Amino acid sequence: MSNHKAFIFDLDGVIVDTAKFHFLAWRKLANDLGFDFTEEQNEQLKGVSRVESLKKILKWGDMKLSEKEFNRQMALKNENYLSYVDEMDNAEILPGVPKVLDYLKENDIPFALGSASKNARTILKKIDLDDKFDAIVDGTDVSKAKPDPEVFLIAAEKLNTKPENCVVFEDSVAGVQAANIGKMISVGIGDKKVLQEADYVFTDFTEIEIEFIEKLLRNEK
């Protein structure tokens, strides 16, 4: 394992904002089942697997489904979500992200995607970033959901870097916790009050200067 620094990025809410698409697809599912689903509830699903998300939604709607119907609803939700994803292009990349990725690429600093999404590779292709990452780890590669650090540990291994030399960018509490449990540096993207467990927090990537990345590379606080 190398001692060089490496960077790991979550996808949803970090590279692109697909949370809005998840919200629309989950709300349609809930409405079709006869109850409502709010944006506040959607916030609680950040970083949570599709199976666990549906379990939470059904609990909020006080509804139980057979295993067969549960799986059918999951598939329907994904179809609806992918119909939104299908319309995506690189204009969906969040502001400030390309600047950081370009800097890492130009300076041969390895970086990976570490996402719970099983659609991560599809999305990366849509936004023309699939060739940029040195490694991609998504929901098809892991068996444990965040806050378990499995997704980030696999990414570190693929980058041939020790976990403690990895920097993780995350927008969810579960993701920040996963990075911390994995002994990695955690950078929260979002609300400071929500992501207070992160080592650093920025509202979005427009607040991140290249100087900050260089400080991380030099192991400076």
trRosetta pair geometry for C-beta under 8 A, 3 or more apart (Angstrom, degrees):
i j d omega theta_ij theta_ji phi_ij phi_ji
1 160 6.2 -174 -131 179 53 61
1 161 6.5 91 -170 -152 92 12
1 162 4.9 96 147 -60 135 77
2 160 5.2 59 2 127 106 94
2 161 5.5 -43 66 -96 92 63
2 162 7.5 -139 75 -9 44 79
2 165 7.6 -114 103 83 73 161
3 162 6.9 4 -106 12 49 119
3 165 6.2 175 -166 -84 43 153
4 109 7.7 -156 161 -135 116 70
4 110 7.3 92 107 19 123 107
4 161 6.3 -86 73 -108 73 108
4 165 6.7 109 92 161 29 142
5 109 6.6 -14 89 -154 93 111
5 161 7.4 48 -173 -149 14 142
5 165 5.4 -135 -103 174 46 91
5 166 7.6 142 -162 -98 60 28
5 167 6.7 20 -174 -11 105 107
5 216 6.6 133 -159 132 153 90
5 217 5.2 -138 35 -120 154 62
5 219 8.0 -160 -70 -60 123 78
6 109 7.2 174 -114 170 47 78
6 110 4.6 -26 -123 83 102 99
6 111 6.4 171 -174 -89 73 45
6 112 7.1 28 161 -1 116 98
6 156 6.8 144 74 -126 135 65
6 159 4.3 115 -159 145 160 149
6 161 4.0 -165 2 1 133 168
6 165 6.3 67 16 117 82 94
6 166 5.2 -29 74 -107 89 77
6 167 7.4 -174 92 23 41 74
7 104 6.0 -89 31 -116 140 148
7 109 6.7 50 -1 135 109 110
7 110 7.4 173 28 101 69 52
7 111 4.0 -18 70 -112 95 101
7 112 7.5 173 93 26 53 60
7 166 7.2 149 -100 -160 20 69
7 167 5.0 -25 -112 67 72 98
7 168 7.9 160 -164 -83 55 30
7 169 7.2 24 -178 -13 99 104
8 111 6.9 -175 -76 -160 32 70
8 112 5.1 -14 -113 67 77 91
8 113 7.5 113 -161 -139 68 8
8 114 4.5 19 178 -4 115 126
8 152 5.6 119 120 -134 167 87
8 155 4.8 93 -118 121 126 149
8 156 7.2 -57 -53 -61 136 71
8 159 7.8 -125 -71 -15 93 147
8 166 5.6 21 -7 -179 113 118
8 167 7.1 173 25 84 71 46
8 168 4.7 -20 71 -106 104 74
8 169 7.2 -171 93 21 53 70
8 179 7.9 -179 74 -108 122 107
8 184 7.4 -23 32 -174 126 158
9 14 5.4 -178 -175 129 90 136
9 15 5.8 85 147 -53 131 106
9 111 6.7 36 -10 172 102 113
9 112 7.4 -175 25 92 71 44
9 113 5.7 -40 71 -112 86 58
9 114 6.9 147 68 26 32 76
9 168 7.8 170 -82 -156 26 54
9 169 4.8 -6 -117 55 69 113
10 13 6.9 -10 110 65 121 90
10 14 4.4 118 74 -1 83 144
10 15 7.6 -155 99 -6 51 90
10 47 7.6 -45 -143 -97 147 93
10 113 7.8 77 -139 -164 14 70
10 114 6.2 -50 -84 80 54 76
10 115 5.6 110 -157 -95 58 75
10 168 7.5 58 -31 179 88 91
10 169 6.3 -129 19 98 80 69
10 170 4.8 81 -13 -112 134 63
10 171 6.3 -131 79 12 139 81
10 172 7.3 -169 -165 15 171 97
10 175 5.4 -12 -70 -147 147 153
11 14 6.3 -160 177 51 2 101
11 15 5.1 -44 -143 34 53 117
11 16 6.6 -9 172 36 78 89
11 18 7.3 3 131 16 98 126
11 113 6.0 39 -64 -163 97 114
11 115 3.9 5 2 -94 112 144
11 117 5.7 -76 61 24 138 132
11 120 5.2 -161 -41 -124 161 98
11 123 6.5 102 -179 83 136 144
11 124 7.7 -89 -122 -60 126 91
11 138 7.9 14 -16 -111 141 97
12 15 8.0 -17 -44 44 17 82
12 16 7.0 -41 -111 77 41 76
12 17 7.5 67 -165 -142 61 29
12 18 4.7 -81 -118 52 92 99
12 19 5.8 113 174 -55 106 75
12 22 7.3 34 -148 -22 144 135
12 46 7.4 -160 110 -142 118 79
12 115 6.8 112 0 -145 83 117
12 117 6.1 123 -28 -46 114 132
12 171 7.3 -113 107 47 65 128
13 17 6.2 59 -96 -115 44 64
13 18 7.7 -86 -33 40 60 66
13 19 5.4 49 -68 -34 98 121
13 46 6.5 20 -22 -141 159 118
13 171 3.4 -117 126 56 124 159
13 172 7.0 103 65 -41 153 84
13 189 6.7 156 139 92 86 114
13 190 7.1 0 170 -66 119 119
14 94 7.3 -142 143 26 22 144
14 97 7.7 114 147 -106 61 123
14 169 5.2 128 -153 124 132 105
14 170 6.7 -56 -72 -116 134 22
14 171 5.3 -154 -59 -24 80 106
14 189 5.3 126 -111 40 76 152
15 93 6.5 -51 171 -136 73 77
15 94 6.5 171 163 16 20 102
15 97 5.7 112 -135 -150 55 153
15 113 7.6 -28 -27 -118 150 108
15 127 7.6 149 146 87 110 158
15 129 7.1 -144 -175 77 136 171
16 88 7.3 30 -162 -152 152 139
16 92 4.9 30 -140 136 115 102
16 93 6.0 -65 -84 -103 83 40
16 94 6.2 -176 -105 -27 29 88
16 123 6.4 -143 39 172 149 125
16 127 6.2 -150 -68 -55 134 160
17 20 5.9 44 137 -3 100 104
17 92 7.2 -134 40 -175 71 88
17 94 6.1 99 -31 -78 90 108
18 21 4.8 -44 -168 35 71 116
18 22 6.2 77 133 -23 81 95
18 81 8.0 62 173 -171 111 104
18 84 7.9 135 -150 108 85 120
18 85 7.0 18 -132 -93 123 94
18 117 7.6 53 75 -101 149 154
18 123 6.6 -62 -63 -120 146 146
19 22 5.5 -51 -149 36 37 113
19 23 6.2 44 150 -25 67 103
19 42 6.8 117 176 152 96 115
19 46 6.7 -13 -111 -97 124 95
20 23 5.6 -49 -150 32 32 116
20 24 6.6 32 153 -18 63 103
21 24 5.8 -51 -149 35 33 110
21 25 6.3 28 155 -14 65 108
21 81 5.5 96 144 -149 103 74
21 84 3.9 -179 -134 101 113 147
21 85 6.4 98 176 -56 165 72
22 25 5.9 -62 -148 42 30 107
22 26 6.0 24 158 -15 69 111
22 42 6.8 142 105 -157 99 110
22 45 7.0 -155 144 104 134 131
22 81 6.2 22 -97 -119 52 121
23 26 6.0 -58 -141 41 26 105
23 27 6.0 25 160 -21 64 110
23 37 7.8 -178 -163 121 68 112
23 39 6.2 16 -143 -112 141 70
23 42 4.3 11 -105 -128 96 158
24 27 5.9 -55 -143 36 26 111
24 28 6.5 29 156 -21 61 105
24 80 7.4 -142 114 147 88 113
24 81 8.0 144 74 -100 88 62
24 84 6.5 116 67 -64 135 149
25 28 5.8 -51 -151 32 30 112
25 29 6.6 33 150 -20 62 104
25 77 5.1 101 153 -166 109 73
25 78 7.7 77 176 -78 149 17
25 80 4.1 151 -127 99 94 111
25 81 4.1 -34 -51 -65 164 79
25 84 7.1 -118 -49 2 106 128
26 29 5.5 -52 -152 34 36 115
26 30 6.3 33 152 -17 68 105
26 37 5.5 -135 127 146 94 160
26 42 6.4 156 63 -104 141 96
26 45 7.1 165 -75 10 167 172
26 53 7.0 -92 -106 156 132 121
26 57 6.2 -145 -168 -93 109 148
26 77 6.4 36 -87 -144 54 123
27 30 5.7 -53 -147 39 33 110
27 31 6.0 33 155 -18 67 109
27 36 7.6 -4 -148 -166 87 59
27 37 4.5 -150 -107 67 63 113
27 42 7.9 -35 -51 -67 95 123
28 31 5.8 -56 -143 40 28 111
28 32 6.1 30 156 -21 64 108
28 77 7.8 160 72 -115 99 68
28 80 5.6 -152 63 -161 147 164
29 32 5.9 -59 -150 36 25 111
29 33 6.5 15 154 -11 62 110
29 37 7.7 34 67 -18 81 154
29 54 7.8 -77 144 -118 155 93
29 57 7.1 43 100 141 121 157
29 73 5.9 95 -153 -174 117 100
29 76 6.6 135 -102 98 98 110
29 77 4.9 -10 -63 -87 138 101
29 80 7.5 -156 -49 28 89 150
30 33 5.8 -66 -152 43 31 106
30 35 5.4 -73 176 81 93 76
30 36 6.3 54 129 178 127 12
30 37 3.7 135 22 -32 160 116
30 57 5.9 -118 -81 -177 106 118
30 61 6.0 -168 -144 -70 94 136
31 34 7.6 76 -176 -54 30 12
31 35 7.5 -117 -92 70 33 31
31 36 6.8 34 -84 -105 76 49
31 37 7.3 -96 -36 11 75 98
33 61 6.3 49 107 164 126 163
33 63 6.1 130 161 128 129 177
33 73 7.6 23 -64 -124 124 137
34 61 7.6 116 77 -170 75 123
34 63 7.9 132 58 -80 103 142
35 60 7.6 177 124 114 140 84
35 61 3.9 164 52 -131 151 102
35 62 7.8 133 -74 35 161 78
35 63 7.1 -158 2 -26 134 127
37 41 5.7 -110 -166 73 71 139
37 42 7.0 85 154 -56 100 90
37 57 6.3 -7 -110 -140 125 108
37 60 7.4 97 -110 97 76 140
37 61 7.9 -38 -72 -61 88 109
38 41 4.7 103 58 5 78 99
38 42 7.0 -131 105 -6 46 87
39 42 5.2 -49 -150 32 38 119
39 43 6.8 51 149 -30 64 93
40 43 5.8 -42 -160 18 35 116
40 44 7.5 33 145 -17 59 100
41 44 5.7 -53 -164 29 42 114
41 45 7.3 39 143 -21 66 103
41 56 7.8 168 -176 136 100 113
41 57 7.4 99 155 -105 131 74
41 60 6.1 45 -135 -115 141 170
42 45 5.7 -56 -159 28 43 114
43 46 6.2 -22 -172 -16 45 112
44 48 7.6 13 135 -12 61 144
44 56 6.9 -155 114 169 116 152
45 48 4.8 -100 -160 46 55 122
45 53 4.6 59 -144 -125 117 106
45 56 6.7 -170 -89 67 92 146
45 57 7.9 13 -80 -53 132 98
46 171 6.5 -97 -173 106 136 92
46 172 3.8 -171 130 -102 106 113
46 173 7.5 98 84 17 113 73
46 174 7.2 173 104 25 75 106
46 175 7.8 -72 141 -8 96 112
47 116 6.2 112 -158 2 48 142
47 145 7.8 120 150 175 74 97
47 146 4.8 -68 175 75 110 132
47 170 7.5 38 -89 -168 130 111
47 171 7.9 -171 -49 76 104 70
47 172 3.3 -167 -26 99 126 163
47 173 7.2 -147 36 53 148 55
47 174 3.8 177 116 62 138 115
47 175 4.7 -135 -110 -37 136 92
47 178 8.0 -163 -169 -7 131 128
48 52 4.9 -114 177 92 101 117
48 53 5.0 133 108 -68 112 84
48 56 7.2 12 146 -5 160 142
48 116 7.6 171 88 118 8 164
48 145 6.7 38 -146 179 46 141
48 146 7.9 -104 -82 65 39 89
48 174 6.7 118 -65 4 67 162
49 52 4.7 84 58 16 86 102
49 53 6.6 -144 94 -11 41 90
49 116 5.9 -122 -86 175 66 125
49 139 7.0 130 -126 -135 91 121
49 145 4.5 -103 -28 -94 111 131
50 53 5.6 -54 -144 34 28 116
50 54 6.5 26 159 -17 63 104
50 74 5.8 95 147 -152 117 107
50 77 7.3 164 -158 91 110 131
50 78 7.1 7 -137 -70 150 105
50 118 7.4 -46 -14 7 131 117
50 139 7.9 58 -6 -161 104 159
51 54 6.2 -59 -155 34 27 106
51 55 6.6 29 149 -20 63 107
51 74 7.0 -1 -90 -110 59 142
52 55 5.4 -51 -150 34 36 117
52 56 6.5 39 152 -21 66 103
52 145 6.4 -55 -2 -18 144 174
53 56 5.8 -56 -154 34 31 111
53 57 6.4 29 152 -18 66 107
54 57 5.6 -53 -144 37 35 112
54 58 6.2 35 157 -19 67 106
54 70 6.7 125 131 -163 140 86
54 73 6.5 132 -144 105 135 115
54 74 5.7 -73 -47 -85 157 89
54 77 7.2 -154 -84 -2 111 158
55 58 6.0 -57 -148 37 27 109
55 59 6.4 29 152 -21 62 107
56 59 5.6 -57 -152 34 31 113
56 60 6.5 30 152 -18 66 104
57 60 5.7 -53 -150 36 33 111
57 61 6.3 18 154 -6 66 110
58 61 5.7 -63 -144 49 31 104
58 63 4.9 -103 -158 75 79 85
58 64 6.7 92 167 -94 125 33
58 65 6.4 -104 -122 -2 143 101
58 70 8.0 -36 -55 -115 155 96
59 62 7.3 26 -177 -78 32 39
65 69 4.2 -125 -176 93 108 112
65 70 4.5 147 97 -65 119 76
65 73 6.5 -57 -151 -1 174 138
66 69 4.7 86 52 13 83 102
66 70 6.7 -138 92 -11 39 89
67 70 5.5 -51 -145 33 29 118
67 71 6.5 27 157 -16 63 105
68 71 6.1 -59 -154 37 27 107
68 72 6.4 28 149 -21 63 108
69 72 5.3 -51 -145 35 36 116
69 73 6.2 37 155 -20 67 103
70 73 6.0 -57 -151 35 26 109
70 74 6.6 28 150 -20 61 106
71 74 5.6 -50 -148 33 34 115
71 75 6.5 34 153 -19 65 105
72 75 5.8 -57 -153 36 31 110
72 76 6.4 32 150 -20 65 107
73 76 5.5 -51 -145 36 33 114
73 77 6.3 38 154 -23 65 103
74 77 5.8 -53 -151 33 29 112
74 78 6.5 26 153 -17 63 106
75 78 5.8 -56 -151 36 31 110
75 79 6.5 36 150 -23 65 104
76 79 5.6 -52 -150 32 32 113
76 80 6.5 30 153 -16 65 104
77 80 5.9 -57 -153 37 31 109
77 81 6.2 31 151 -20 66 109
78 81 5.4 -52 -144 38 33 114
78 82 6.1 32 157 -19 67 107
78 119 7.6 173 -155 -54 98 124
79 82 5.9 -57 -146 38 27 109
79 83 6.6 35 151 -28 61 101
80 83 5.7 -49 -155 23 32 115
80 84 7.4 28 149 -12 61 98
81 84 6.0 -59 -166 34 37 107
81 85 6.4 35 143 -19 70 109
81 119 7.3 -152 120 -19 120 163
82 85 5.0 -49 -140 39 43 117
82 86 6.1 59 154 -36 67 96
82 119 6.6 -155 -92 -121 91 142
82 122 7.4 -23 -130 133 100 158
83 86 5.7 -39 -151 18 29 120
83 87 7.8 26 150 -16 53 99
84 87 6.2 -61 -168 30 38 107
84 88 7.6 55 138 -42 64 94
85 88 5.4 -34 -165 -4 48 121
85 119 6.3 -94 -102 163 170 141
85 122 6.4 53 147 122 141 117
85 123 5.9 -85 -152 -90 118 83
85 126 6.4 -158 169 -27 82 165
86 126 7.6 -143 -128 -108 23 136
88 92 4.8 -38 -153 -7 98 155
88 123 6.7 2 77 -141 162 74
88 126 4.3 62 87 144 106 138
88 127 6.2 -48 145 -60 115 87
89 92 6.4 133 63 -4 41 97
89 126 6.5 -109 -95 164 34 81
89 127 6.6 119 165 -105 26 56
89 128 7.9 23 -172 -11 67 102
90 93 5.5 -9 -172 -10 66 113
90 127 4.7 112 -99 -163 58 65
90 128 4.9 -30 -69 30 122 111
90 129 7.6 132 -114 -35 97 89
92 126 7.7 6 38 119 137 111
92 127 5.7 -99 63 -97 101 118
93 97 5.3 -128 171 66 99 131
93 98 6.2 71 133 -47 144 96
93 127 5.4 129 -58 -174 93 130
93 129 7.3 122 -93 -46 124 132
94 97 5.0 89 69 -23 79 124
94 204 6.4 -130 162 -164 124 115
94 205 6.2 117 112 18 107 120
95 204 6.6 50 71 138 92 133
95 205 6.5 -177 102 67 56 97
95 206 5.1 4 121 -58 110 109
96 99 5.8 -54 -161 30 47 117
96 100 6.8 39 151 -15 74 105
96 204 6.1 132 34 133 140 90
96 205 2.9 174 104 108 116 91
96 206 4.0 -137 -56 -64 132 49
96 207 7.5 6 -132 17 166 46
96 208 6.2 115 168 42 128 94
97 100 6.1 -65 -157 38 36 106
97 101 6.2 25 156 -13 73 112
97 205 4.9 126 -63 37 57 172
98 101 5.7 -61 -141 44 33 108
98 102 5.7 35 161 -23 70 110
99 102 6.0 -56 -145 36 22 110
99 103 6.5 24 155 -21 59 107
99 205 7.4 160 48 150 103 114
99 210 7.3 -107 153 -63 105 97
100 103 5.8 -54 -151 32 30 112
100 104 6.6 27 154 -16 64 105
100 205 6.1 -105 -9 -159 130 121
100 208 6.2 11 -74 105 128 133
100 210 7.6 -175 -103 -94 62 70
100 213 6.5 164 -138 -70 90 142
101 104 5.8 -55 -150 37 32 110
101 105 6.2 31 153 -19 66 109
101 111 7.2 -133 -128 75 73 155
101 129 7.5 -50 -170 -138 166 117
101 132 6.1 23 173 164 127 140
102 105 5.7 -56 -145 38 31 111
102 106 6.0 29 158 -19 67 110
103 106 6.0 -57 -144 37 26 109
103 107 6.3 1 163 2 62 115
103 109 7.9 -2 121 32 73 127
103 210 5.4 -176 -112 -123 159 110
103 213 6.2 106 109 85 143 163
104 107 6.3 -76 -147 50 24 95
104 109 4.4 -94 -154 70 76 106
104 110 7.9 -69 172 69 111 7
104 111 5.0 29 150 -21 154 133
104 213 7.5 -116 -67 -169 86 143
105 108 7.8 28 -179 -71 30 32
105 109 7.9 -73 -47 46 20 73
105 132 6.5 -69 -81 -160 135 90
109 217 7.1 -79 -112 -102 142 123
110 134 4.6 -55 -151 28 87 164
110 135 7.7 34 178 2 109 100
110 159 4.6 148 132 -153 136 107
110 160 7.8 79 32 46 176 85
110 161 6.8 -174 74 -33 132 130
111 133 6.3 -93 102 -133 79 72
111 134 6.1 120 55 14 42 104
111 159 7.6 22 -100 -109 11 137
112 133 5.8 82 -133 -174 38 110
112 134 6.0 -71 -74 67 73 83
112 135 3.9 -21 -114 69 113 93
112 136 6.7 -170 -164 -78 81 29
112 137 6.4 34 161 4 124 97
112 155 4.1 173 101 -163 147 107
112 158 6.1 106 -104 81 147 119
112 159 5.4 -115 -31 -53 123 117
113 120 6.1 159 139 175 138 133
113 124 7.0 -98 -48 -76 165 137
113 133 5.1 -40 -17 -121 95 163
113 135 7.4 -149 31 101 64 58
113 136 4.7 8 50 -126 112 71
113 137 6.6 -172 92 38 67 59
113 138 7.1 4 115 -66 113 84
113 155 7.5 -144 79 -116 30 129
114 137 5.1 8 -113 66 64 110
114 151 4.7 124 -175 140 95 101
114 152 5.0 54 -168 -89 161 62
114 154 7.7 146 -122 65 101 88
114 155 4.3 -70 -79 -38 111 151
114 168 7.0 -51 52 -132 141 104
115 120 4.4 142 71 -92 138 136
115 137 7.3 156 30 92 58 63
115 138 5.1 -8 73 -118 93 74
115 139 7.0 -56 115 -32 76 78
115 151 7.1 -152 44 -176 14 144
116 138 7.6 48 144 -168 6 59
116 139 5.1 51 169 -82 46 97
116 142 7.3 -73 -119 59 63 137
116 145 6.2 45 -129 -137 131 80
116 146 6.2 -99 -61 3 126 104
116 151 6.6 -91 -74 -64 64 158
117 120 4.5 127 85 -55 102 83
117 123 7.2 8 122 4 148 136
117 138 5.8 -55 81 -157 63 105
117 139 5.5 -119 111 -18 13 117
118 138 6.1 124 -115 143 30 113
118 139 3.7 -75 -63 73 69 125
118 140 5.4 94 -135 -48 85 83
119 122 4.7 -54 -171 44 76 120
119 123 5.7 78 129 -27 90 100
119 138 7.8 -152 47 -175 24 142
119 139 7.9 15 3 27 51 124
120 123 5.8 -61 -150 37 30 109
120 124 6.3 29 156 -20 67 107
120 136 6.5 173 120 -176 124 112
120 138 3.7 -156 30 -107 132 130
120 139 7.1 147 -10 4 109 84
121 124 5.7 -51 -144 35 33 113
121 125 6.5 35 155 -20 63 103
121 130 6.5 63 -160 -123 69 114
121 136 6.2 96 -86 146 88 153
121 138 6.3 -111 -26 -10 85 154
122 125 6.0 -58 -157 33 29 111
122 126 6.6 30 149 -21 64 107
123 126 5.5 -54 -151 33 35 115
123 127 6.4 7 159 1 69 109
124 127 6.3 -70 -144 50 28 93
124 129 4.8 -97 -157 77 81 87
124 130 4.0 116 124 -79 107 72
124 133 7.3 -59 -144 4 147 125
124 136 7.0 -93 -10 -115 166 140
125 128 7.6 31 -174 -76 31 33
125 130 4.6 16 -78 -37 62 140
129 132 4.7 -51 -163 22 69 126
129 133 7.0 58 151 -23 90 94
130 133 7.5 -59 -163 25 29 99
130 136 7.7 -16 -148 -60 69 150
133 136 5.4 96 96 -66 141 83
134 158 7.6 157 118 130 88 99
134 159 6.1 83 98 -109 128 86
135 155 5.9 155 102 -145 126 69
135 158 3.7 126 -139 124 156 131
135 159 5.7 -119 10 -59 136 76
137 141 4.9 -104 -155 70 75 150
137 142 7.0 70 167 -42 103 105
137 151 5.4 156 124 -165 123 75
137 152 8.0 177 75 -81 147 24
137 154 4.8 138 -126 97 147 115
137 155 4.6 -115 9 -70 136 86
137 158 6.7 -178 -53 4 109 145
138 141 5.9 101 54 9 49 102
138 142 7.9 -134 114 5 27 98
139 142 6.4 -73 -139 44 35 96
141 151 7.4 105 85 -122 104 74
141 154 6.0 171 139 135 123 162
142 145 7.7 123 122 -79 124 38
142 150 4.9 128 -144 113 112 121
142 151 4.9 -45 -66 -78 153 81
142 154 6.7 -142 -82 2 93 147
143 150 7.0 -92 49 161 64 169
144 148 3.8 -56 141 89 122 157
144 150 4.4 116 57 -5 108 143
145 148 6.3 94 75 29 36 105
145 174 7.5 -19 146 168 93 141
146 149 7.7 56 -116 -87 74 35
146 151 6.7 -49 -58 21 93 126
146 172 7.1 105 105 91 145 127
146 174 4.1 111 122 141 103 102
146 175 5.2 0 -176 -84 162 52
146 177 7.1 127 174 67 92 92
146 178 4.1 -71 -136 -46 95 140
147 174 4.7 -124 -59 -159 76 70
147 175 7.7 -123 -104 -53 64 15
147 177 3.7 -31 -131 99 128 119
147 178 4.6 -156 -156 -61 51 73
147 181 6.2 105 158 -7 97 139
148 151 8.0 102 97 -1 80 81
148 178 6.3 10 80 -118 24 101
148 181 7.5 -84 -138 89 29 152
149 152 5.0 -61 -172 50 82 109
149 153 5.2 86 125 -31 95 102
149 163 7.7 51 155 -143 141 137
149 178 4.5 150 -92 -176 60 77
149 179 6.9 132 -118 -79 104 20
149 181 4.8 -154 -37 87 117 101
149 182 3.3 161 -158 -60 151 105
149 184 7.6 153 -146 3 130 115
150 153 5.7 -60 -141 37 28 110
150 154 6.3 27 162 -19 66 105
151 154 6.1 -55 -151 34 26 109
151 155 6.6 27 149 -19 61 108
151 178 7.0 14 45 166 99 149
152 155 5.4 -51 -148 36 36 115
152 156 6.3 42 152 -23 67 101
152 163 7.3 83 128 -134 100 99
152 166 6.8 155 176 119 104 152
152 168 5.8 -25 -124 -94 136 137
152 178 5.9 142 -1 137 126 107
152 179 6.0 147 -86 -97 171 64
152 182 4.9 -120 90 -14 127 174
152 184 6.1 -104 158 -6 141 155
153 156 5.6 -47 -148 32 32 114
153 157 6.5 35 151 -20 62 104
153 163 6.1 -23 -112 -89 73 122
153 182 5.6 -150 -62 -130 86 121
154 157 5.6 -54 -152 35 33 114
154 158 6.4 32 151 -19 66 105
155 158 5.7 -55 -148 37 32 110
155 159 6.3 21 155 -10 66 110
155 166 7.5 111 101 -142 104 150
156 159 5.8 -65 -148 45 29 105
156 161 5.2 -102 -162 78 76 83
156 162 6.9 -19 176 145 124 13
156 163 4.8 -16 -129 -87 175 62
156 165 7.9 125 -146 62 111 80
156 166 5.0 -89 -98 -49 106 145
156 182 7.6 173 -19 171 141 129
156 184 7.5 -142 -71 -84 131 125
157 160 7.4 29 180 -77 34 36
159 166 7.5 117 64 -99 143 110
161 165 5.0 -117 177 83 104 115
161 166 5.8 123 112 -67 125 90
162 165 4.8 81 65 8 85 106
162 166 7.6 -147 97 -20 47 87
163 166 5.6 -55 -157 17 41 118
163 182 5.0 -129 -166 163 131 91
163 183 5.2 83 116 69 116 97
163 184 5.5 -94 174 -64 81 90
164 183 4.9 -40 -83 133 81 111
164 184 6.9 -146 -109 -92 27 48
166 182 7.6 -32 66 124 129 122
166 184 4.4 -40 82 -129 96 117
166 185 7.1 -165 100 29 48 78
167 184 6.8 173 -98 173 19 99
167 185 4.5 -25 -111 72 72 112
167 187 6.3 31 175 -12 97 116
167 216 5.5 26 -79 180 152 143
168 175 7.3 -157 150 161 124 93
168 176 7.9 166 102 -114 118 45
168 178 7.8 -126 157 92 166 90
168 179 3.8 -146 57 -112 146 130
168 182 7.7 83 -30 64 146 131
168 184 5.0 70 -12 121 112 136
168 185 6.9 166 20 81 70 54
168 186 5.4 -22 68 -111 101 61
168 187 6.7 -179 88 26 47 76
169 187 4.9 -28 -102 76 65 109
169 189 5.9 41 -180 -28 92 119
170 175 3.3 -172 -157 121 132 123
170 176 5.0 -167 85 -62 135 63
170 178 7.6 153 -98 50 158 102
170 179 6.1 -149 -12 -21 139 131
170 186 6.4 -36 27 -158 118 95
170 187 7.2 136 23 74 68 55
170 188 6.2 -39 77 -110 78 55
170 189 6.8 -179 88 18 26 88
170 195 7.8 166 97 -135 90 126
170 198 7.3 -165 62 -100 101 122
171 175 6.8 42 46 46 43 146
171 188 7.1 100 -115 -166 34 66
171 189 4.6 -51 -85 74 83 92
171 190 4.8 104 -152 -37 81 124
171 195 7.6 -84 -158 -78 36 138
172 175 4.2 94 61 4 90 106
172 176 6.9 -155 93 -6 48 82
173 176 5.8 -54 -149 36 31 110
173 177 6.3 31 153 -18 65 107
173 194 6.4 -104 -63 164 102 85
173 195 6.6 -146 -88 -101 64 60
173 197 7.0 81 -149 27 78 124
174 177 5.7 -55 -148 38 30 113
174 178 6.3 36 151 -25 64 104
175 178 5.5 -49 -148 31 32 115
175 179 6.6 33 153 -18 63 102
176 179 5.8 -53 -153 34 33 111
176 180 6.4 30 151 -17 65 108
176 186 4.8 93 -150 -180 75 142
176 188 5.5 0 -90 -85 131 99
176 195 5.6 150 -51 -152 156 89
176 197 5.2 130 127 83 126 102
176 198 4.6 -85 -139 -73 130 87
177 180 5.6 -57 -147 40 32 111
177 181 6.1 33 155 -20 68 106
177 197 6.3 20 -77 108 71 155
178 181 5.8 -53 -144 36 28 110
178 182 6.2 23 155 -14 62 112
179 182 5.7 -64 -150 43 28 109
179 184 4.5 -87 -169 73 80 110
179 185 7.4 -44 163 88 120 24
179 186 3.9 132 97 -90 136 100
179 198 7.9 35 68 -120 134 79
180 183 7.7 41 178 -73 33 23
180 184 7.3 -94 -71 54 23 68
180 186 5.5 -39 -55 -25 80 139
180 197 6.3 -75 -33 152 155 110
180 198 8.0 -132 -54 -106 112 42
185 199 5.3 -68 -162 36 73 157
185 200 7.8 21 168 8 100 103
185 216 6.7 175 103 -144 163 112
186 197 7.3 -4 91 116 153 79
186 198 4.4 -124 119 -137 106 74
186 199 5.0 131 57 5 70 90
186 200 7.5 180 100 33 56 65
187 198 6.3 76 -146 -178 12 125
187 199 6.8 -46 -73 63 52 91
187 200 4.8 -14 -119 70 76 102
187 201 7.5 163 -169 -88 53 32
187 202 7.0 2 177 9 99 101
188 192 7.6 129 92 -108 135 46
188 194 8.0 176 -178 90 140 81
188 195 3.2 141 -162 155 153 145
188 197 7.9 114 -59 65 133 63
188 198 3.3 -149 -26 -15 108 165
188 200 6.9 -167 26 95 73 49
188 201 4.0 -15 67 -109 111 83
188 202 7.3 165 88 27 62 54
189 195 7.8 123 40 -61 26 172
189 201 7.8 -173 -71 -154 20 63
189 202 6.0 -16 -112 71 62 84
189 203 7.7 26 -166 133 59 18
189 204 6.2 60 -166 -117 98 41
189 205 7.0 -7 -127 -50 126 73
190 194 6.1 -53 121 69 119 124
190 195 5.4 116 69 -22 102 133
190 201 7.3 -67 62 -161 59 102
190 203 7.0 26 -145 -146 10 40
190 204 8.0 63 -73 -72 39 62
191 194 4.1 66 79 14 110 109
191 195 6.3 137 76 3 57 92
191 201 7.9 -29 111 180 24 134
191 203 7.8 39 -81 -118 38 70
192 195 6.4 -74 -130 58 24 86
192 196 6.5 63 161 -82 62 72
192 201 4.6 138 -107 104 72 148
193 196 6.3 -10 -158 -47 25 109
195 198 4.7 5 157 -4 100 122
195 201 5.0 146 92 -113 116 123
196 201 7.5 -39 -94 -40 36 149
198 201 5.1 115 73 -68 129 87
200 212 7.8 143 -179 -170 162 126
202 205 7.1 88 112 -87 137 29
202 207 4.2 -175 -162 79 110 123
202 208 5.4 -35 -97 -57 176 88
203 206 7.9 -33 81 54 97 90
203 207 5.6 101 38 -18 84 142
204 207 6.2 114 62 4 54 97
205 208 5.1 -49 -154 25 55 117
208 212 5.5 -105 -159 57 74 142
208 213 7.2 70 166 -43 108 93
209 212 5.2 112 62 -5 72 96
209 213 7.8 -136 105 3 49 84
210 213 5.4 -50 -157 35 47 114
210 214 6.2 49 145 -21 72 104
211 214 5.5 -55 -148 38 33 113
211 215 6.4 39 151 -25 65 102
212 215 5.6 -49 -150 30 32 114
212 216 6.8 34 150 -19 62 101
213 216 5.7 -53 -156 33 34 112
213 217 6.5 35 147 -20 65 106
214 217 5.4 -52 -149 35 35 115
214 218 6.4 24 154 -10 66 107
215 218 5.9 -63 -148 44 31 103
215 220 4.4 -86 -165 68 83 108
215 221 7.8 -62 165 75 117 12
216 219 7.5 33 -178 -77 33 30
216 220 7.7 -89 -63 49 21 69
